Amino acid sequence: MSYEIKGLNEECGIFGVFGTPNASALTYFGLHSLQHRGQEGAGIVSSDGEHLHQYRNRGLLAEVFADQKDLDRLVGQSAIGHVRYGTSGNNSVANIQPFLFRFHDGDIALAHNGNLTNAKSLKYQLEDQGAVFQSTSDTEILIHLIRQKRELGFIDALKASLNEVKGGFAFLLLKKDCLVAALDPNGFRPLSIGQLENGAYVVVSETCALDVVGAKFVRDVLPGELIIIDKDGLKIDHYTKDTQLAICSMEYIYFARPDSIIHGVTVHNARKKMGRLLAKEQPTVQADMVIGVPNSSLSAASGYAEEAGLPYEMGLIKNQYIARTFIQPTQELRERGVKMKLSAVRGVVEGKSVVVVDDSIVRGTTSKQLVKLIRDAGAKEVHMRIASPPLKFPCFYGIDMSTRAELMAANHSIEEMRQIIGADSLGFLSIPSLIKAIDLPDAGDAPNGGLTVAYFDGNYPTPLYDYEEDYLKSLRQG
């Protein structure tokens, strides 16, 4: 496997509901609030108690279900849905979830957020045993593992299979008479349970999807848990007790919506604290104002401005109809995307010394163009402040940062980065301050306050399995 392969890592949104009328319509609304987690494909599978019905396609959710009839055909009182972010080369309909598998002893639908780190090994092993894969997604592996163990019964086969897959995963499985959710032993990706007024349960990637469908938050799914929802209600089971909370810190930094609550922490509040601590660690001399990069950095920018005692201004305007540049598959598209989506406000920044707060620097493309945009609008000085530590190491648990070659901070010092992006100064948040800002209340004695910070320090909470050899080789080359 070439270390430069892209597309194994996906950041997606999942939504499931069991036991309510018009389940597919509810799933549609829930997925709409998770659209920020993936814009390249969407799908829904529903159950009417006897049969499973599927519709999926490429594009934004509203494009996929532009024809109301496609949604209306998904009849039943239970459903799961998925919004997908994929990378170039594998954006075929075959890879769009939820997957639907038809078996003589009962159909199964499956949706997944995350990335399996031993997918390649398992796939080779399964193919050698006669399995035929319909997609290039690692998600499909779970079904093949379950089918190998079907004599155990569905739940026991699922438990055994979940102990074979490694990495980051939040799974939703729908059968005609039950909805099952499972979270990996580290809880890398968020997954929450809510309840509708009629008693029906929903399971979602982020709590913002509960709000939009009128569900009340019940609890987070915890690492190693198996949640079974059927006509008898909700049952909490486990497939492993060997767990260690290590939720992805990038959820708080960048991915999640500010109004979501992950493990008891409101994302906006965490980001605002990141901004406050950043202002203490990386102050700026003689700045006139602070501006945030819309939209994921606005919370951090307001915190920075308050702590620094500087006015917080709207110096950048975002065109809300452009997809996020971080999730554009090619460099050329990313660069064009930045120009299309952001404008500097000349009347605000002209002649001023400006502090620009952003959430992260990945490849450096956006930062370089941001600095140029603001200078072109007449700013006297541009000071970049990043509300997270430098991203130096890839993510293997479900975010598209798969190689060190493309991470700017892995290949340059902070001073070199400053010169490349053209800023007057550049400062990052420290790892201890990031952990302090998020401050998970249920972390116990988990390392790093229950967070994964491996993208910043290279200390991964699990073995890397299929990625290990190439990752170590990239470190030697670096």
C-alpha positions as CSV (number, residue, x, y, z in Angstrom):
1,M,0.0,0.0,0.0
2,S,1.5,3.3,-1.0
3,Y,1.6,5.7,1.9
4,E,0.3,8.4,-0.4
5,I,-3.0,6.6,-1.0
6,K,-5.9,8.9,-0.2
7,G,-9.5,8.0,0.4
8,L,-9.3,5.4,3.2
9,N,-9.9,8.2,5.7
10,E,-13.4,9.6,5.8
11,E,-15.1,12.0,8.1
12,C,-18.8,11.3,7.9
13,G,-22.1,11.8,9.7
14,I,-24.6,9.1,10.7
15,F,-28.2,9.2,12.0
16,G,-30.5,6.4,13.1
17,V,-34.0,6.2,14.4
18,F,-36.1,3.3,15.6
19,G,-39.9,3.2,16.0
20,T,-41.4,6.4,14.8
21,P,-43.7,7.3,11.8
22,N,-42.0,8.8,8.7
23,A,-38.6,7.6,10.0
24,S,-36.9,8.4,6.6
25,A,-38.2,12.1,6.7
26,L,-36.9,12.5,10.2
27,T,-33.5,11.0,9.1
28,Y,-33.4,13.5,6.3
29,F,-33.7,16.4,8.7
30,G,-31.2,14.9,11.1
31,L,-28.7,14.4,8.3
32,H,-29.2,17.9,7.1
33,S,-27.8,19.2,10.4
34,L,-24.8,16.8,9.9
35,Q,-24.1,18.0,6.4
36,H,-20.9,19.7,7.5
37,R,-19.4,16.2,8.2
38,G,-19.6,15.2,4.5
39,Q,-20.8,16.7,1.2
40,E,-19.9,14.1,-1.5
41,G,-22.7,11.6,-1.0
42,A,-25.8,10.7,1.1
43,G,-28.2,7.9,1.6
44,I,-31.0,6.5,3.7
45,V,-32.2,2.9,4.4
46,S,-35.6,2.4,6.0
47,S,-37.3,-0.6,7.5
48,D,-41.1,-1.2,7.4
49,G,-40.8,-4.1,9.8
50,E,-40.5,-6.7,7.0
51,H,-38.3,-5.2,4.2
52,L,-35.4,-2.7,4.0
53,H,-35.6,0.1,1.4
54,Q,-32.6,2.1,0.1
55,Y,-31.8,5.3,-1.8
56,R,-28.3,6.8,-2.1
57,N,-26.4,9.0,-4.5
58,R,-23.6,11.4,-5.0
59,G,-23.9,15.1,-3.9
60,L,-25.3,17.1,-1.1
61,L,-28.3,15.7,0.8
62,A,-30.7,18.2,-0.8
63,E,-29.4,17.2,-4.3
64,V,-29.6,13.4,-3.5
65,F,-33.3,13.8,-2.4
66,A,-34.2,16.6,-4.8
67,D,-37.2,14.4,-5.9
68,Q,-39.5,14.0,-2.9
69,K,-40.6,10.6,-4.4
70,D,-37.2,9.1,-3.6
71,L,-37.7,9.9,0.1
72,D,-41.4,8.9,0.1
73,R,-40.4,5.4,-1.2
74,L,-38.4,4.8,2.0
75,V,-41.4,3.7,4.0
76,G,-41.3,2.4,7.6
77,Q,-40.8,3.4,11.2
78,S,-37.1,2.9,11.4
79,A,-34.2,4.2,9.3
80,I,-30.4,4.9,9.2
81,G,-28.8,7.6,7.1
82,H,-25.3,8.7,6.2
83,V,-23.6,11.8,4.8
84,R,-20.3,11.0,3.2
85,Y,-17.0,12.8,2.7
86,G,-14.8,10.9,0.3
87,T,-11.6,11.7,-1.6
88,S,-10.8,11.5,-5.3
89,G,-10.8,8.1,-7.0
90,N,-13.5,6.4,-4.9
91,N,-16.5,8.7,-5.1
92,S,-18.6,6.1,-6.8
93,V,-22.2,5.3,-5.9
94,A,-21.0,1.9,-4.7
95,N,-19.1,3.6,-1.9
96,I,-22.0,5.7,-0.7
97,Q,-23.6,4.5,2.5
98,P,-25.7,3.1,4.1
99,F,-24.8,-0.1,2.5
100,L,-27.6,-2.6,2.1
101,F,-26.9,-6.4,2.1
102,R,-29.6,-8.8,1.1
103,F,-29.5,-12.3,2.7
104,H,-31.9,-15.2,2.7
105,D,-32.1,-15.0,6.5
106,G,-32.6,-11.3,6.7
107,D,-31.3,-8.1,5.2
108,I,-28.8,-5.8,7.0
109,A,-28.0,-2.1,6.4
110,L,-24.8,-0.6,7.7
111,A,-23.4,3.0,8.1
112,H,-20.0,3.9,9.4
113,N,-18.1,7.0,10.6
114,G,-14.4,6.4,11.0
115,N,-11.5,4.4,9.5
116,L,-10.4,0.8,10.1
117,T,-6.6,0.6,10.5
118,N,-6.4,-3.1,9.8
119,A,-8.8,-3.0,6.8
120,K,-6.3,-4.1,4.2
121,S,-5.2,-7.2,6.1
122,L,-8.8,-8.2,6.9
123,K,-9.9,-7.6,3.3
124,Y,-7.1,-9.8,1.9
125,Q,-7.9,-12.5,4.4
126,L,-11.6,-12.4,3.6
127,E,-11.0,-12.4,-0.2
128,D,-8.8,-15.5,0.2
129,Q,-11.7,-17.1,2.0
130,G,-14.1,-16.4,-0.9
131,A,-15.6,-13.0,0.0
132,V,-16.5,-10.7,-2.9
133,F,-16.4,-6.9,-2.1
134,Q,-18.8,-4.6,-3.9
135,S,-17.1,-1.3,-2.8
136,T,-13.6,-0.1,-2.0
137,S,-14.8,1.1,1.5
138,D,-13.4,-0.5,4.6
139,T,-17.0,-0.4,6.0
140,E,-18.0,-3.5,4.1
141,I,-15.5,-5.7,6.0
142,L,-17.7,-5.8,9.1
143,I,-20.6,-7.5,7.2
144,H,-18.3,-10.2,5.8
145,L,-16.9,-10.9,9.3
146,I,-20.4,-11.2,10.7
147,R,-21.6,-13.6,8.0
148,Q,-18.6,-15.9,8.7
149,K,-19.9,-16.3,12.2
150,R,-23.7,-16.5,11.5
151,E,-24.1,-19.7,13.4
152,L,-23.5,-17.6,16.6
153,G,-26.6,-15.5,16.0
154,F,-26.5,-11.9,14.9
155,I,-25.5,-10.1,18.2
156,D,-22.8,-12.6,19.2
157,A,-21.4,-12.6,15.6
158,L,-21.4,-8.8,15.7
159,K,-19.6,-8.7,19.0
160,A,-16.9,-11.2,17.8
161,S,-16.5,-9.2,14.6
162,L,-16.2,-5.9,16.4
163,N,-13.2,-7.3,18.3
164,E,-11.5,-8.1,15.0
165,V,-11.7,-4.7,13.4
166,K,-9.3,-2.0,14.7
167,G,-9.2,1.8,14.5
168,G,-11.9,4.4,14.7
169,F,-15.5,3.4,14.2
170,A,-19.0,4.5,15.0
171,F,-21.3,1.9,13.4
172,L,-25.1,1.9,12.8
173,L,-26.7,-1.4,11.7
174,L,-30.4,-1.7,10.8
175,K,-32.3,-5.0,10.5
176,K,-36.0,-5.2,9.9
177,D,-36.7,-5.4,13.6
178,C,-33.8,-3.6,15.4
179,L,-31.3,-0.8,15.3
180,V,-27.8,-1.5,16.7
181,A,-25.0,1.1,17.4
182,A,-21.4,0.3,18.3
183,L,-18.4,2.6,19.2
184,D,-14.7,1.7,19.0
185,P,-12.9,0.9,22.3
186,N,-11.4,4.5,22.3
187,G,-14.5,6.4,21.3
188,F,-12.5,8.3,18.6
189,R,-15.7,9.5,16.9
190,P,-18.6,11.0,18.7
191,L,-22.0,9.1,19.0
192,S,-25.0,10.2,21.1
193,I,-28.4,8.8,21.9
194,G,-31.6,10.9,22.1
195,Q,-35.3,10.2,22.6
196,L,-38.3,11.6,20.8
197,E,-41.5,12.6,22.7
198,N,-43.2,9.5,21.5
199,G,-40.5,7.4,23.1
200,A,-38.6,6.4,19.9
201,Y,-34.8,6.5,20.2
202,V,-32.3,8.2,17.8
203,V,-28.6,7.7,17.5
204,V,-26.5,10.5,16.0
205,S,-23.0,11.6,15.2
206,E,-23.5,15.0,16.9
207,T,-26.1,16.3,19.3
208,C,-27.0,19.2,16.9
209,A,-28.9,16.5,15.0
210,L,-31.0,15.7,18.1
211,D,-32.0,19.4,18.4
212,V,-33.3,19.6,14.8
213,V,-35.6,16.5,15.2
214,G,-36.9,17.5,18.6
215,A,-35.2,14.7,20.5
216,K,-34.0,15.0,24.1
217,F,-30.4,14.0,24.8
218,V,-30.2,10.7,26.8
219,R,-26.5,9.8,26.9
220,D,-23.3,9.4,24.9
221,V,-22.4,6.0,23.5
222,L,-19.3,5.0,25.4
223,P,-16.2,3.2,24.1
224,G,-16.7,-0.5,23.6
225,E,-20.5,-0.3,23.9
226,L,-23.1,-2.0,21.8
227,I,-26.5,-0.3,21.9
228,I,-29.5,-2.5,20.8
229,I,-32.8,-0.8,20.1
230,D,-35.9,-2.9,19.3
231,K,-39.6,-3.1,20.2
232,D,-38.6,-3.7,23.9
233,G,-36.7,-0.4,24.1
234,L,-33.0,0.3,24.5
235,K,-30.5,-2.1,25.8
236,I,-26.9,-1.2,26.6
237,D,-24.4,-4.1,26.1
238,H,-20.6,-4.3,25.5
239,Y,-18.5,-6.2,23.0
240,T,-15.3,-5.4,25.0
241,K,-14.5,-3.9,28.4
242,D,-10.9,-3.2,27.3
243,T,-11.5,0.5,26.6
244,Q,-9.7,3.8,27.0
245,L,-11.4,7.1,26.1
246,A,-9.4,9.0,23.5
247,I,-11.9,11.1,21.6
248,C,-10.5,12.9,18.5
249,S,-9.5,16.4,19.6
250,M,-10.1,17.6,16.0
251,E,-13.9,17.2,16.6
252,Y,-13.6,20.0,19.1
253,I,-11.1,22.0,17.1
254,Y,-12.6,21.8,13.7
255,F,-15.2,19.2,12.7
256,A,-18.1,19.4,15.1
257,R,-20.7,22.1,14.9
258,P,-20.3,24.8,17.7
259,D,-23.8,23.9,19.1
260,S,-23.0,20.2,19.5
261,I,-22.2,18.8,23.0
262,I,-19.6,16.0,23.0
263,H,-19.0,14.1,26.2
264,G,-20.5,16.9,28.2
265,V,-18.5,19.7,26.6
266,T,-20.2,22.3,24.3
267,V,-18.0,22.7,21.3
268,H,-18.4,26.5,21.2
269,N,-17.3,26.8,24.8
270,A,-14.2,24.6,24.2
271,R,-13.2,26.7,21.2
272,K,-13.7,30.0,23.1
273,K,-11.4,28.7,25.9
274,M,-8.8,27.7,23.2
275,G,-8.9,31.3,22.0
276,R,-8.5,32.7,25.5
277,L,-5.5,30.4,26.3
278,L,-4.0,31.2,22.9
279,A,-4.1,34.9,23.7
280,K,-2.2,34.2,27.0
281,E,0.4,32.0,25.3
282,Q,0.7,33.9,22.0
283,P,-0.1,37.6,22.6
284,T,0.4,40.2,19.9
285,V,1.9,43.6,20.4
286,Q,0.1,46.7,19.1
287,A,-2.7,44.9,17.2
288,D,-5.8,46.9,16.4
289,M,-8.4,44.1,16.2
290,V,-9.0,40.4,16.1
291,I,-10.9,38.7,13.3
292,G,-11.9,35.0,13.0
293,V,-11.9,32.8,9.9
294,P,-15.5,31.8,9.3
295,N,-17.1,29.6,10.5
296,S,-15.2,27.1,12.7
297,S,-12.8,29.7,14.1
298,L,-15.3,32.4,15.2
299,S,-15.7,31.0,18.7
300,A,-11.9,30.9,19.3
301,A,-11.5,34.4,17.8
302,S,-14.0,35.8,20.2
303,G,-12.2,34.2,23.1
304,Y,-8.9,35.6,21.9
305,A,-10.3,39.1,21.6
306,E,-11.9,39.0,25.1
307,E,-8.7,37.8,26.7
308,A,-6.5,40.3,24.8
309,G,-8.8,43.2,25.4
310,L,-9.0,43.9,21.7
311,P,-12.1,44.6,19.5
312,Y,-13.5,41.6,17.7
313,E,-14.4,42.6,14.2
314,M,-15.9,41.0,11.1
315,G,-13.0,41.3,8.8
316,L,-13.7,38.2,6.7
317,I,-17.0,37.3,5.0
318,K,-17.8,33.7,4.0
319,N,-19.9,32.7,1.0
320,Q,-22.1,30.2,2.7
321,Y,-22.7,28.3,-0.5
322,I,-19.2,26.9,-1.0
323,A,-18.2,23.5,0.4
324,R,-15.4,23.5,3.0
325,T,-11.9,23.6,1.3
326,F,-10.4,21.2,3.7
327,I,-12.5,18.5,2.1
328,Q,-11.7,19.3,-1.5
329,P,-9.9,16.3,-3.1
330,T,-7.2,18.1,-5.1
331,Q,-4.8,20.9,-4.4
332,E,-6.1,22.9,-7.4
333,L,-9.7,22.7,-6.2
334,R,-8.7,23.7,-2.7
335,E,-6.9,26.8,-3.9
336,R,-9.8,27.9,-6.1
337,G,-12.1,27.1,-3.2
338,V,-10.4,29.6,-0.9
339,K,-10.8,32.4,-3.3
340,M,-14.4,31.6,-3.9
341,K,-15.5,31.3,-0.3
342,L,-13.8,34.1,1.6
343,S,-13.7,37.9,1.1
344,A,-11.8,40.4,3.2
345,V,-13.8,43.5,4.4
346,R,-11.6,46.5,3.2
347,G,-13.5,49.0,5.3
348,V,-12.6,47.1,8.5
349,V,-9.0,46.0,7.9
350,E,-7.5,48.8,5.8
351,G,-4.5,50.4,7.5
352,K,-4.9,48.2,10.6
353,S,-2.8,45.7,12.4
354,V,-4.9,42.6,12.4
355,V,-4.8,39.4,14.4
356,V,-6.3,36.5,12.4
357,V,-7.5,33.5,14.4
358,D,-7.8,30.2,12.6
359,D,-8.5,26.7,14.0
360,S,-5.6,24.9,12.3
361,I,-3.0,24.9,9.5
362,V,-3.1,21.6,7.5
363,R,-1.5,22.1,4.2
364,G,-1.0,25.9,4.5
365,T,-2.9,26.7,1.3
366,T,-5.7,28.5,3.0
367,S,-3.5,30.4,5.4
368,K,-1.3,31.7,2.6
369,Q,-4.3,32.9,0.7
370,L,-5.9,34.4,3.8
371,V,-2.9,36.5,4.5
372,K,-2.8,37.7,0.9
373,L,-6.6,38.5,0.9
374,I,-6.2,40.6,4.0
375,R,-3.1,42.4,2.8
376,D,-4.7,43.1,-0.6
377,A,-7.6,44.7,1.4
378,G,-5.1,47.1,2.9
379,A,-4.1,45.6,6.2
380,K,-0.9,47.1,7.6
381,E,0.1,43.9,9.5
382,V,-1.3,40.4,9.6
383,H,-0.6,38.2,12.7
384,M,-1.8,34.6,12.4
385,R,-2.8,32.8,15.6
386,I,-3.8,29.2,15.4
387,A,-6.2,27.8,18.1
388,S,-4.6,24.3,18.0
389,P,-1.1,22.9,18.1
390,P,0.9,22.4,14.8
391,L,-0.5,19.4,12.9
392,K,2.6,17.2,12.4
393,F,1.3,13.7,12.2
394,P,-1.4,11.9,10.1
395,C,-4.8,10.8,11.4
396,F,-5.6,7.1,11.0
397,Y,-9.0,7.1,12.7
398,G,-11.2,8.9,10.2
399,I,-10.0,12.3,9.1
400,D,-8.4,13.0,5.7
401,M,-4.9,13.8,6.8
402,S,-3.3,10.6,5.7
403,T,0.3,11.6,4.9
404,R,3.1,13.6,6.6
405,A,4.1,14.9,3.2
406,E,1.0,17.1,3.0
407,L,1.2,18.5,6.5
408,M,2.9,21.8,6.5
409,A,4.1,21.7,10.2
410,A,5.6,18.2,9.6
411,N,8.0,19.7,7.1
412,H,8.7,23.2,8.3
413,S,9.6,25.1,11.5
414,I,7.1,27.7,12.7
415,E,9.3,30.5,11.4
416,E,9.5,28.8,8.0
417,M,5.7,28.4,8.0
418,R,5.4,32.1,8.9
419,Q,7.5,33.1,5.9
420,I,5.7,30.8,3.5
421,I,2.2,32.0,4.4
422,G,3.5,35.6,4.5
423,A,2.3,36.6,8.0
424,D,4.1,39.2,10.3
425,S,3.9,36.6,13.1
426,L,2.6,33.1,13.7
427,G,1.7,31.4,17.0
428,F,0.0,28.1,17.9
429,L,-1.8,26.8,21.0
430,S,0.2,24.4,23.1
431,I,-1.0,20.8,23.7
432,P,-1.5,21.2,27.4
433,S,-3.7,24.3,26.8
434,L,-5.7,22.4,24.2
435,I,-6.4,19.6,26.7
436,K,-7.2,22.3,29.4
437,A,-9.6,24.1,27.1
438,I,-11.6,21.0,26.3
439,D,-11.5,19.7,29.9
440,L,-13.6,16.5,29.5
441,P,-15.5,15.9,32.7
442,D,-15.7,12.1,32.3
443,A,-12.1,11.4,31.3
444,G,-11.0,10.0,34.7
445,D,-7.3,9.0,34.5
446,A,-7.3,8.6,30.7
447,P,-4.1,10.0,29.1
448,N,-4.3,13.5,27.6
449,G,-7.6,14.2,29.4
450,G,-9.4,11.5,27.4
451,L,-8.4,13.1,24.0
452,T,-6.4,11.9,21.0
453,V,-3.6,14.5,20.4
454,A,-1.5,12.2,18.2
455,Y,-1.8,14.6,15.3
456,F,0.4,17.0,17.3
457,D,2.8,14.7,19.2
458,G,2.9,11.5,17.2
459,N,1.9,9.3,20.2
460,Y,-1.0,7.2,18.9
461,P,-3.3,5.6,21.4
462,T,-3.5,2.3,19.5
463,P,-1.2,0.3,17.2
464,L,-1.4,1.4,13.6
465,Y,-1.6,-2.1,12.1
466,D,-1.6,-1.8,8.3
467,Y,-0.3,1.7,8.4
468,E,2.6,1.1,10.8
469,E,5.3,0.2,8.3
470,D,4.6,3.0,5.8
471,Y,4.2,5.5,8.7
472,L,7.6,4.6,10.2
473,K,9.1,4.8,6.7
474,S,7.7,8.3,6.3
475,L,9.2,9.3,9.7
476,R,12.6,8.1,8.5
477,Q,12.3,10.0,5.2
478,G,11.1,13.1,7.1
